């Protein structure tokens, strides 16, 4: 399938991205570059200097809300993509309201309790909607440890071991690798398996 056909198939698809940090911003940009037609993005946080080591933002965007800045960046990359941005802290009710029409949902939260909350909500409320999560992406190296696991409509990308901490920070290469693998799973779900 050539790129024109790929874009034609993707332009009607909608992907929800919960969290616009390292995983969410990079996955959303990858999906926008290939022509996913509609993105629904949500994050409550503002950009800080420390985010620039791994998140798809720029120095002059420090202090802006991540969801709003990501929408700006995507419009510069692919103005054909419709981005619905929400500056909000997600909870089960909001997830149900905002992501109900999505073809696929990407979980890109930092905190484990938020990850558990969205997994529980999506699996119970949208059992037929695929959910792609990132777990275990801190540090550097260990490329061969990063993998994808599938549990029904739940896809988990990462090494499921290297959680982020002060002594084991998330860094651009590993975060980007996981984010792009997550975006690649989304494409496989929307387009079918590549030959």
C-alpha positions in Angstrom: 0.0 0.0 0.0 1.6 3.3 -1.0 1.6 6.4 1.1 -1.3 8.1 -0.7 -3.5 5.0 0.1 -2.3 4.9 3.7 -3.3 8.6 4.2 -6.6 8.0 2.5 -7.5 5.2 4.9 -6.2 7.1 8.0 -7.8 10.4 7.4 -11.2 9.2 8.7 -9.7 7.6 11.9 -9.7 9.1 15.4 -7.1 8.4 18.0 -7.3 9.5 21.6 -4.1 10.4 23.4 -4.3 10.6 27.2 -1.3 12.5 28.4 0.9 14.9 26.3 4.3 14.3 27.9 7.1 12.2 26.6 5.0 9.3 25.3 1.9 11.2 24.3 3.6 14.1 22.5 5.9 11.9 20.5 3.2 9.3 19.6 0.8 12.0 18.6 3.4 13.6 16.3 4.2 10.3 14.7 0.5 9.7 14.1 0.0 13.2 12.7 3.0 12.7 10.3 1.4 9.7 8.7 -2.0 11.3 8.4 -4.3 10.1 11.2 -7.2 12.5 10.5 -8.4 13.2 14.0 -6.5 13.3 17.4 -8.1 14.0 20.7 -5.4 14.9 23.2 -5.7 15.7 26.9 -3.2 16.8 29.6 -3.5 19.2 32.6 0.2 20.1 32.8 2.4 23.0 31.6 5.7 22.6 29.8 8.9 22.9 32.0 12.5 23.1 31.0 13.1 19.6 32.3 10.5 18.3 29.8 12.6 19.3 26.8 14.9 16.3 27.1 12.2 13.9 25.9 8.9 15.7 24.9 8.0 17.2 21.6 8.1 20.8 22.6 10.4 23.8 22.1 12.1 26.2 24.4 9.8 29.1 23.5 6.8 27.0 24.6 8.0 26.7 28.3 5.1 27.7 30.5 2.4 26.8 28.0 -0.1 24.0 28.5 1.1 20.8 26.9 -2.1 20.0 25.1 -2.3 23.5 23.5 1.3 23.6 22.6 1.1 20.0 21.1 -1.9 21.1 19.0 0.2 24.1 17.7 3.2 21.8 16.8 1.0 19.3 15.0 -0.6 22.1 13.0 2.9 23.0 11.8 3.7 19.4 10.9 0.4 18.4 9.2 -2.3 21.1 9.0 -4.8 18.5 7.6 -5.0 16.8 11.0 -7.9 17.9 13.2 -6.7 18.2 16.8 -9.2 18.5 19.7 -7.2 19.6 22.7 -8.3 19.5 26.3 -6.4 21.1 29.2 -7.9 18.8 31.9 -7.1 16.2 34.5 -8.8 13.0 33.2 -11.0 10.9 35.4 -13.3 7.9 34.4 -16.2 10.2 33.6 -14.2 12.4 31.3 -12.5 9.5 29.6 -15.9 8.0 28.8 -17.1 11.4 27.5 -14.0 12.4 25.5 -12.8 9.1 24.0 -16.1 7.4 23.3 -15.8 7.7 19.5 -12.1 6.8 19.2 -10.8 4.0 17.0 -7.8 3.5 19.3 -6.8 5.1 22.6 -3.2 5.7 23.6 -2.4 5.8 27.4 0.6 8.1 28.1 0.4 8.9 31.8 3.4 9.2 34.1 1.8 7.9 37.3 0.8 4.3 37.8 -2.5 5.1 39.5 -3.5 7.1 36.4 -2.5 4.2 34.2 -4.6 1.8 36.2 -7.5 4.2 36.1 -7.6 4.5 32.3 -7.0 0.8 31.8 -9.9 -0.1 34.1 -12.1 2.5 32.5 -11.4 1.7 28.9 -11.6 -2.1 29.4 -14.9 -1.9 31.2 -16.6 0.9 29.2 -15.1 0.3 25.7 -14.1 -3.3 25.6 -13.9 -3.4 21.8 -11.6 -0.3 21.6 -7.9 -1.1 21.6 -5.8 0.6 24.3 -2.1 1.0 23.8 0.0 1.7 27.0 3.6 2.4 27.7 5.2 0.8 30.8 8.9 0.6 31.6 10.9 3.2 29.6 13.3 4.9 31.9 17.0 5.1 31.5 19.0 4.3 28.3 20.1 1.3 26.3 18.5 -2.1 26.6 16.8 -1.9 23.2 16.3 -5.6 23.1 14.3 -5.4 26.4 11.6 -3.2 24.9 8.7 -5.4 23.7 5.0 -5.4 23.0 2.6 -7.6 24.8 -1.0 -8.1 24.0 -3.8 -9.0 26.4 -7.0 -8.9 24.4 -7.5 -5.3 23.3 -4.8 -4.1 25.7 -1.3 -3.6 24.2 1.6 -2.8 26.5 4.9 -1.4 25.2 8.1 -1.2 27.2 10.3 -3.4 29.3 7.8 -3.4 32.2 10.7 -3.0 34.6 12.5 0.3 34.3 10.1 2.7 36.0 11.1 6.4 36.1 12.6 7.8 39.3 15.0 10.6 40.3 17.9 8.1 39.8 16.4 6.5 36.7 15.0 9.4 34.6 13.2 9.1 31.3 15.4 10.2 28.5 14.6 11.0 24.8 16.0 7.9 23.1 14.2 5.3 25.1 11.0 7.4 25.5 11.0 8.1 21.8 11.5 4.4 21.0 8.5 3.3 23.1 6.3 6.2 21.9 7.1 5.3 18.2 6.4 1.6 18.9 3.1 2.6 20.4 2.3 4.7 17.3 3.3 1.8 15.2 0.8 -0.5 17.0 -1.9 2.1 16.4 -1.1 2.0 12.7 -1.3 -1.8 12.7 -4.7 -1.7 14.4 -6.0 0.9 11.9 -4.4 -0.4 8.7 -3.9 -4.1 9.4 -0.6 -6.0 9.6 2.1 -4.9 7.2 3.5 -7.6 4.9 
